[in-house]
Amino acid sequence: MMASQQVAKRRFVRHPADIPIDIAIDDPPPRASRRLKDVGLGGLACRSDRPLAVGTQVVVTIPLMQPVFHAPCSVVWCRRHGPGNYEVGVCFSEPEDVYAARLVEQICQIEHYRKDVLRREGRELDGETAAQEWIARYAAVFPALDGSPPDSPH
């Protein structure tokens, strides 16, 4: 089990931590707000203030855009990082959600880029300009869903 968890973690893509995510736990029903950390090939990782058992069924919501992204997932690993600080990996239950999550991840990356450019350079970008710049700089190195490496930038 440990080796498969390590392989799964290596297949995750780094995600900006400033994008909110909500995880509704099917059993028990309380909702827990989180920050999205990684979206990977079939799953994502986020921080949690409590551990979640492997196999727990959850619904992930990313409210960044309309319509809001919702997807059923199951917990595949959970790792403690200190008191009240856990990293939880979840896997999407439906194959089509993997593709939708990758699109959402790209939108989140573009939004993070827009905020970062404003903070670092003082340039205020509209969504279209931010998307064009992000695509020109990072699309070639954004991981493919099938696990193959991205094309090398020329």
Residue frames as a rotation matrix with the C-alpha (Angstrom) as fourth column:
MET 1
0.573 0.820 0.000 0.00
0.820 -0.573 0.000 0.00
0.000 0.000 -1.000 0.00
MET 2
0.390 -0.488 -0.781 2.81
0.220 -0.774 0.593 2.42
-0.894 -0.404 -0.195 0.85
ALA 3
-0.675 -0.690 0.261 4.45
0.392 -0.036 0.919 2.01
-0.625 0.723 0.294 -2.59
SER 4
-0.233 0.662 0.712 1.16
0.938 -0.041 0.344 2.66
0.257 0.748 -0.612 -4.40
GLN 5
0.720 0.445 -0.533 0.60
0.605 -0.779 0.166 5.79
-0.341 -0.442 -0.830 -2.28
GLN 6
-0.065 -0.839 -0.540 4.05
0.156 -0.543 0.825 7.08
-0.986 -0.030 0.166 -3.22
VAL 7
-0.729 -0.137 0.671 3.40
0.660 0.121 0.741 6.44
-0.182 0.983 0.002 -6.94
ALA 8
0.276 0.924 0.265 0.04
0.942 -0.315 0.117 8.26
0.192 0.218 -0.957 -6.69
LYS 9
0.606 -0.074 -0.792 1.64
0.387 -0.843 0.374 11.27
-0.695 -0.533 -0.482 -4.97
ARG 10
-0.503 -0.860 -0.088 4.34
0.280 -0.258 0.924 11.53
-0.817 0.441 0.371 -7.67
ARG 11
-0.553 0.356 0.753 1.59
0.824 0.103 0.557 11.75
0.121 0.929 -0.350 -10.31
PHE 12
0.472 0.753 -0.460 0.07
0.813 -0.573 -0.104 14.87
-0.341 -0.325 -0.882 -8.74
VAL 13
-0.080 -0.389 0.918 0.49
0.695 -0.682 -0.228 18.34
0.715 0.619 0.325 -10.23
ARG 14
-0.719 -0.248 -0.649 1.38
0.660 -0.536 -0.527 21.29
-0.217 -0.807 0.549 -7.95
HIS 15
0.100 0.842 0.531 -1.60
0.765 -0.406 0.500 23.61
0.636 0.356 -0.685 -7.49
PRO 16
-0.588 -0.312 0.746 -1.68
-0.123 -0.877 -0.464 27.13
0.799 -0.365 0.477 -6.00
ALA 17
-0.697 0.228 -0.680 -2.75
0.691 0.468 -0.551 26.97
0.193 -0.854 -0.484 -2.37
ASP 18
-0.897 0.317 -0.310 -4.82
-0.134 -0.860 -0.493 30.16
-0.422 -0.400 0.813 -2.58
ILE 19
-0.549 0.744 -0.381 -7.73
-0.546 0.026 0.837 28.51
0.633 0.667 0.393 -4.42
PRO 20
-0.397 0.433 0.809 -10.57
-0.837 0.191 -0.513 27.42
-0.377 -0.881 0.286 -2.08
ILE 21
-0.559 0.293 -0.776 -12.04
-0.267 0.822 0.503 23.93
0.785 0.488 -0.381 -2.10
ASP 22
-0.096 0.596 0.797 -14.85
-0.990 0.029 -0.141 22.36
-0.108 -0.803 0.587 -0.09
ILE 23
-0.777 -0.135 -0.615 -15.07
-0.235 0.968 0.085 18.68
0.584 0.210 -0.784 0.82
ALA 24
0.143 0.865 0.481 -18.42
-0.977 0.046 0.207 17.26
0.157 -0.499 0.852 1.87
ILE 25
-0.880 -0.469 0.074 -17.86
-0.473 0.850 -0.233 14.00
0.046 -0.240 -0.970 3.70
ASP 26
-0.246 0.837 -0.489 -20.61
-0.408 0.368 0.836 11.48
0.880 0.404 0.251 2.94
ASP 27
0.772 0.464 -0.434 -20.28
0.165 0.512 0.843 9.73
0.613 -0.723 0.319 6.32
PRO 28
-0.153 0.787 -0.598 -20.34
0.785 -0.271 -0.558 11.62
-0.601 -0.555 -0.576 8.65
PRO 29
0.388 0.497 0.776 -22.11
0.913 -0.319 -0.252 14.51
0.122 0.807 -0.578 6.87
PRO 30
0.579 -0.098 -0.809 -20.30
0.271 -0.913 0.305 17.65
-0.769 -0.396 -0.502 8.22
ARG 31
0.832 -0.294 0.470 -18.63
0.409 -0.245 -0.879 19.88
0.374 0.924 -0.084 5.65
ALA 32
0.389 -0.793 -0.468 -15.01
0.545 -0.211 0.811 20.93
-0.743 -0.571 0.350 5.92
SER 33
0.988 -0.084 -0.133 -13.52
-0.154 -0.681 -0.716 23.88
-0.030 0.728 -0.685 4.03
ARG 34
0.378 -0.895 0.238 -10.03
0.609 0.434 0.664 23.34
-0.697 -0.106 0.709 2.58
ARG 35
0.363 -0.375 -0.853 -7.48
-0.709 -0.706 0.009 24.85
-0.605 0.601 -0.522 0.22
LEU 36
0.998 0.008 0.065 -6.75
0.040 0.717 -0.696 22.94
-0.052 0.697 0.715 -2.95
LYS 37
0.329 -0.944 0.005 -3.14
-0.374 -0.125 0.919 21.82
-0.867 -0.304 -0.394 -3.10
ASP 38
-0.785 -0.608 -0.116 -2.65
-0.386 0.334 0.860 19.45
-0.484 0.720 -0.497 -6.03
VAL 39
0.576 0.815 -0.060 -4.73
-0.613 0.382 -0.691 18.12
-0.540 0.435 0.720 -8.88
GLY 40
-0.479 -0.848 0.227 -3.30
-0.528 0.484 0.698 15.00
-0.702 0.214 -0.680 -10.36
LEU 41
-0.694 0.175 -0.699 -3.96
-0.576 0.448 0.684 12.28
0.433 0.877 -0.210 -12.84
GLY 42
-0.202 0.732 -0.651 -7.31
0.283 0.680 0.677 11.19
0.938 -0.048 -0.344 -11.49
GLY 43
0.396 0.367 -0.842 -7.14
0.886 0.089 0.456 12.95
0.242 -0.926 -0.289 -8.14
LEU 44
0.254 -0.313 0.915 -6.13
-0.122 -0.949 -0.291 15.89
0.959 -0.037 -0.279 -6.00
ALA 45
-0.219 -0.349 -0.911 -4.61
0.893 0.304 -0.332 16.64
0.393 -0.886 0.245 -2.62
CYS 46
0.228 0.298 0.927 -5.67
-0.099 -0.940 0.327 19.24
0.969 -0.167 -0.184 -0.07
ARG 47
-0.863 -0.485 0.139 -5.00
-0.128 -0.056 -0.990 20.23
0.488 -0.873 -0.014 3.52
SER 48
0.264 0.930 -0.256 -7.40
0.152 0.222 0.963 19.17
0.952 -0.293 -0.083 6.25
ASP 49
-0.163 -0.285 0.944 -7.65
-0.834 -0.471 -0.287 20.00
0.527 -0.835 -0.161 9.94
ARG 50
0.184 0.206 0.961 -8.52
-0.734 0.679 -0.005 16.37
-0.653 -0.705 0.277 10.72
PRO 51
-0.843 -0.531 0.089 -7.63
-0.356 0.674 0.647 12.97
-0.403 0.513 -0.757 9.31
LEU 52
0.311 0.886 -0.344 -9.88
-0.928 0.204 -0.312 11.21
-0.207 0.416 0.886 6.83
ALA 53
0.018 -0.260 0.965 -9.87
-0.224 0.940 0.257 7.42
-0.974 -0.221 -0.041 6.61
VAL 54
-0.866 -0.327 -0.379 -8.81
-0.458 0.213 0.863 5.75
-0.202 0.921 -0.334 3.37
GLY 55
-0.793 0.601 0.102 -11.96
0.581 0.696 0.422 4.77
0.183 0.394 -0.901 1.49
THR 56
-0.314 0.694 -0.648 -14.10
0.418 -0.512 -0.751 7.62
-0.852 -0.507 -0.129 2.85
GLN 57
-0.174 0.368 0.914 -16.49
0.967 -0.111 0.229 8.86
0.185 0.923 -0.336 0.15
VAL 58
-0.324 -0.003 -0.946 -16.48
0.398 -0.908 -0.133 12.65
-0.858 -0.420 0.295 -0.31
VAL 59
0.565 0.406 0.718 -17.80
0.824 -0.317 -0.469 15.27
0.037 0.857 -0.514 -2.73
VAL 60
-0.466 -0.801 -0.376 -15.29
0.726 -0.589 0.355 17.91
-0.506 -0.108 0.856 -3.81
THR 61
0.703 0.660 0.264 -16.50
0.706 -0.607 -0.364 21.40
-0.080 0.442 -0.894 -4.71
ILE 62
-0.556 -0.821 -0.130 -14.37
0.764 -0.566 0.310 24.15
-0.328 0.073 0.942 -6.27
PRO 63
0.394 0.894 -0.212 -16.39
0.766 -0.448 -0.461 27.39
-0.508 0.019 -0.861 -6.25
LEU 64
-0.530 -0.727 -0.437 -13.97
0.364 -0.660 0.657 29.46
-0.766 0.189 0.614 -8.36
MET 65
-0.949 0.147 -0.280 -16.25
-0.316 -0.440 0.841 29.60
0.000 0.886 0.463 -11.41
GLN 66
-0.081 0.976 0.204 -19.84
-0.492 0.139 -0.859 29.19
-0.867 -0.170 0.469 -12.54
PRO 67
0.731 0.683 0.000 -21.11
-0.343 0.368 0.864 26.59
0.590 -0.632 0.503 -12.74
VAL 68
0.221 -0.606 0.765 -19.37
-0.951 0.040 0.306 25.45
-0.216 -0.795 -0.567 -9.58
PHE 69
-0.192 -0.389 -0.901 -17.31
-0.570 0.792 -0.221 22.26
0.799 0.471 -0.374 -10.03
HIS 70
0.266 0.284 0.921 -18.61
-0.895 0.426 0.127 19.27
-0.357 -0.859 0.367 -7.98
ALA 71
0.053 -0.247 -0.968 -17.22
-0.635 0.739 -0.223 15.73
0.770 0.627 -0.118 -8.15
PRO 72
0.926 0.223 0.304 -17.57
-0.376 0.607 0.700 12.54
-0.028 -0.762 0.647 -6.11
CYS 73
0.036 -0.971 -0.237 -14.23
-0.636 0.161 -0.755 11.22
0.771 0.178 -0.612 -4.84
SER 74
0.931 0.126 -0.344 -12.81
0.185 0.648 0.739 8.71
0.316 -0.751 0.580 -2.39
VAL 75
0.602 -0.738 0.306 -9.90
-0.776 -0.448 0.444 9.22
-0.190 -0.505 -0.842 0.01
VAL 76
0.805 -0.373 -0.461 -6.83
0.019 0.793 -0.609 7.25
0.593 0.481 0.646 -1.14
TRP 77
-0.139 -0.830 -0.540 -4.25
0.805 0.223 -0.549 8.50
0.576 -0.511 0.637 1.40
CYS 78
0.857 0.313 0.409 -3.92
0.000 -0.795 0.607 10.76
0.515 -0.521 -0.681 4.42
ARG 79
-0.015 -0.953 -0.303 -0.69
0.768 0.183 -0.614 12.05
0.641 -0.242 0.729 5.96
ARG 80
0.804 0.264 -0.533 -0.19
0.579 -0.551 0.601 14.04
-0.135 -0.792 -0.596 9.16
HIS 81
0.111 -0.758 0.643 1.93
0.534 -0.500 -0.682 17.23
0.838 0.419 0.349 8.96
GLY 82
-0.903 -0.372 0.213 1.54
0.018 -0.529 -0.849 18.37
0.428 -0.763 0.484 12.55
PRO 83
-0.698 0.665 -0.265 -1.21
0.473 0.151 -0.868 19.03
-0.537 -0.731 -0.420 15.09
GLY 84
0.221 0.927 -0.303 -4.48
0.226 -0.351 -0.908 19.68
-0.949 0.133 -0.287 13.24
ASN 85
0.175 -0.249 -0.953 -2.71
-0.861 -0.508 -0.026 19.64
-0.477 0.825 -0.303 9.87
TYR 86
-0.028 -0.090 0.996 -3.21
0.204 0.974 0.094 16.75
-0.979 0.206 -0.009 7.44
GLU 87
-0.512 -0.070 -0.856 -2.69
-0.815 -0.276 0.510 16.29
-0.271 0.959 0.084 3.73
VAL 88
-0.014 0.642 0.766 -5.42
-0.061 0.764 -0.642 14.17
-0.998 -0.056 0.029 2.14
GLY 89
-0.865 -0.246 -0.438 -5.36
-0.453 0.006 0.892 12.65
-0.217 0.969 -0.116 -1.34
VAL 90
0.045 0.931 0.363 -8.62
-0.212 0.364 -0.907 11.88
-0.976 -0.036 0.213 -3.10
CYS 91
-0.932 -0.263 0.251 -9.35
0.141 0.374 0.917 10.08
-0.335 0.889 -0.312 -6.36
PHE 92
-0.446 0.801 -0.399 -12.24
-0.877 -0.479 0.018 11.01
-0.177 0.358 0.917 -8.67
SER 93
-0.275 0.468 0.840 -15.00
-0.116 0.851 -0.513 8.41
-0.954 -0.239 -0.180 -8.90
GLU 94
0.721 0.608 0.332 -16.03
0.307 0.150 -0.940 9.28
-0.621 0.780 -0.079 -12.47
PRO 95
-0.119 -0.846 0.520 -13.58
0.911 0.116 0.397 9.35
-0.396 0.520 0.757 -15.42
GLU 96
0.239 0.248 0.939 -15.20
0.741 -0.672 -0.011 12.45
0.628 0.698 -0.344 -16.94
ASP 97
0.982 0.116 -0.151 -14.51
0.189 -0.677 0.712 14.34
-0.019 -0.727 -0.686 -13.70
VAL 98
0.170 -0.984 -0.046 -10.76
0.706 0.089 0.702 13.87
-0.687 -0.152 0.711 -14.26
TYR 99
-0.337 -0.261 0.904 -11.00
0.901 -0.369 0.229 15.83
0.274 0.892 0.360 -17.52
ALA 100
0.608 0.628 0.485 -13.24
0.413 -0.773 0.482 18.49
0.678 -0.093 -0.729 -15.98
ALA 101
0.830 -0.344 -0.439 -10.85
0.379 -0.230 0.896 18.82
-0.410 -0.910 -0.060 -13.00
ARG 102
-0.193 -0.939 0.285 -7.91
0.903 -0.056 0.427 19.33
-0.385 0.340 0.858 -15.36
LEU 103
-0.076 0.265 0.961 -9.78
0.661 -0.709 0.248 22.18
0.747 0.654 -0.121 -17.06
VAL 104
0.910 0.413 0.017 -10.66
0.234 -0.550 0.802 23.66
0.341 -0.726 -0.597 -13.65
GLU 105
0.444 -0.830 -0.339 -7.00
0.693 0.078 0.716 23.30
-0.568 -0.553 0.610 -12.64
GLN 106
-0.382 -0.584 0.717 -5.90
0.905 -0.392 0.163 25.29
0.186 0.711 0.678 -15.68
ILE 107
0.352 0.592 0.726 -8.42
0.347 -0.802 0.486 28.02
0.869 0.081 -0.487 -14.86
CYS 108
0.938 -0.047 -0.343 -7.17
0.331 -0.172 0.928 28.07
-0.103 -0.984 -0.145 -11.26
GLN 109
0.017 -0.999 0.032 -3.57
0.906 0.029 0.422 28.33
-0.422 0.022 0.906 -12.49
ILE 110
-0.259 -0.050 0.965 -4.50
0.712 -0.685 0.155 31.26
0.653 0.727 0.213 -14.74
GLU 111
0.749 0.583 0.314 -6.28
0.188 -0.642 0.744 33.04
0.635 -0.498 -0.590 -11.87
HIS 112
0.695 -0.590 -0.411 -3.27
0.551 0.069 0.832 32.47
-0.462 -0.804 0.373 -9.62
TYR 113
-0.261 -0.800 0.541 -1.00
0.965 -0.202 0.167 33.82
-0.025 0.566 0.824 -12.40
ARG 114
0.187 0.433 0.882 -3.19
0.482 -0.822 0.302 36.94
0.856 0.369 -0.362 -12.75
LYS 115
0.979 0.197 -0.052 -2.95
0.127 -0.390 0.912 37.62
0.159 -0.899 -0.407 -8.99
ASP 116
0.410 -0.902 -0.138 0.79
0.744 0.243 0.622 36.92
-0.527 -0.358 0.771 -8.95
VAL 117
-0.229 -0.457 0.859 1.48
0.882 -0.470 -0.015 39.34
0.411 0.755 0.511 -11.83
LEU 118
0.585 0.500 0.639 -0.47
0.167 -0.845 0.508 42.07
0.794 -0.190 -0.577 -10.02
ARG 119
0.957 -0.212 -0.196 1.46
0.195 -0.024 0.980 41.42
-0.213 -0.977 0.019 -6.80
ARG 120
0.209 -0.971 0.117 4.93
0.773 0.237 0.588 41.14
-0.598 -0.032 0.801 -8.38
GLU 121
-0.588 -0.495 0.640 4.70
0.809 -0.382 0.447 43.53
0.023 0.780 0.625 -11.34
GLY 122
-0.574 0.446 -0.687 1.78
0.072 -0.808 -0.585 45.81
-0.816 -0.385 0.431 -10.51
ARG 123
-0.878 0.298 -0.374 0.12
-0.432 -0.157 0.888 44.90
0.207 0.941 0.266 -13.84
GLU 124
-0.303 0.859 0.413 -3.64
-0.388 0.284 -0.877 44.34
-0.870 -0.426 0.247 -13.66
LEU 125
-0.968 -0.085 -0.237 -4.57
-0.250 0.413 0.876 41.71
0.024 0.907 -0.421 -16.26
ASP 126
0.105 0.994 0.002 -8.07
-0.984 0.104 -0.141 40.90
-0.141 0.013 0.990 -17.45
GLY 127
0.369 0.118 0.922 -8.95
-0.333 0.943 0.013 37.20
-0.868 -0.312 0.387 -17.66
GLU 128
0.983 0.051 0.174 -8.31
0.141 0.385 -0.912 36.89
-0.114 0.922 0.371 -21.39
THR 129
0.523 -0.849 0.069 -4.88
-0.614 -0.432 -0.660 38.53
0.591 0.303 -0.748 -21.27
ALA 130
0.031 -0.479 0.877 -3.89
-0.915 0.340 0.218 36.44
-0.403 -0.809 -0.428 -18.23
ALA 131
0.650 0.278 0.708 -5.00
-0.056 0.946 -0.320 33.29
-0.758 0.168 0.630 -20.07
GLN 132
0.949 -0.312 -0.044 -3.02
-0.049 -0.011 -0.999 34.21
0.311 0.950 -0.026 -23.19
GLU 133
0.211 -0.922 0.325 0.15
-0.879 -0.324 -0.349 34.91
0.427 -0.212 -0.879 -21.19
TRP 134
0.123 -0.128 0.984 -0.23
-0.730 0.660 0.177 31.75
-0.673 -0.740 -0.012 -19.06
ILE 135
0.882 0.254 0.397 -0.80
0.063 0.770 -0.635 29.59
-0.467 0.585 0.663 -22.14
ALA 136
0.772 -0.630 -0.086 2.24
-0.305 -0.248 -0.919 31.07
0.558 0.736 -0.384 -23.89
ARG 137
-0.028 -0.850 0.526 4.45
-0.934 -0.166 -0.317 30.47
0.357 -0.500 -0.789 -20.84
TYR 138
-0.509 -0.191 0.839 3.12
-0.756 0.565 -0.330 27.28
-0.411 -0.803 -0.432 -19.23
ALA 139
0.543 0.837 -0.062 0.72
-0.776 0.473 -0.418 25.29
-0.321 0.275 0.906 -21.44
ALA 140
0.360 -0.466 -0.808 3.54
-0.603 0.545 -0.583 23.30
0.712 0.697 -0.085 -23.04
VAL 141
-0.712 -0.688 -0.140 4.70
-0.307 0.485 -0.819 22.05
0.631 -0.540 -0.557 -19.65
PHE 142
-0.134 0.749 0.649 1.25
-0.975 0.018 -0.222 21.42
-0.178 -0.662 0.728 -18.16
PRO 143
-0.811 -0.329 0.483 1.02
-0.320 0.942 0.103 17.64
-0.489 -0.071 -0.869 -17.58
ALA 144
-0.501 0.616 -0.608 -1.11
-0.591 0.270 0.760 15.44
0.633 0.740 0.229 -19.83
LEU 145
0.250 0.718 0.649 -3.96
-0.967 0.218 0.131 13.44
-0.048 -0.661 0.749 -18.29
ASP 146
0.859 0.164 -0.485 -2.77
-0.288 0.938 -0.193 10.12
0.423 0.306 0.853 -19.66
GLY 147
0.820 -0.567 0.073 0.45
0.144 0.329 0.933 10.25
-0.553 -0.755 0.352 -17.65
SER 148
0.373 -0.724 0.581 2.69
0.901 0.131 -0.414 11.02
0.223 0.677 0.701 -20.61
PRO 149
-0.323 -0.548 -0.772 5.14
0.705 -0.683 0.190 13.88
-0.631 -0.483 0.607 -20.09
PRO 150
0.688 0.537 -0.488 4.23
0.124 -0.749 -0.651 17.29
-0.715 0.387 -0.582 -21.52
ASP 151
0.689 -0.445 0.572 5.79
0.635 -0.010 -0.773 18.43
0.350 0.896 0.275 -24.75
SER 152
-0.142 -0.810 -0.569 9.11
0.878 -0.368 0.305 20.16
-0.457 -0.456 0.764 -24.28
PRO 153
0.737 0.362 -0.571 8.93
0.125 -0.903 -0.411 23.91
-0.665 0.231 -0.710 -24.89
HIS 154
0.429 -0.566 0.704 10.75
0.895 0.163 -0.415 24.96
0.120 0.808 0.577 -28.08
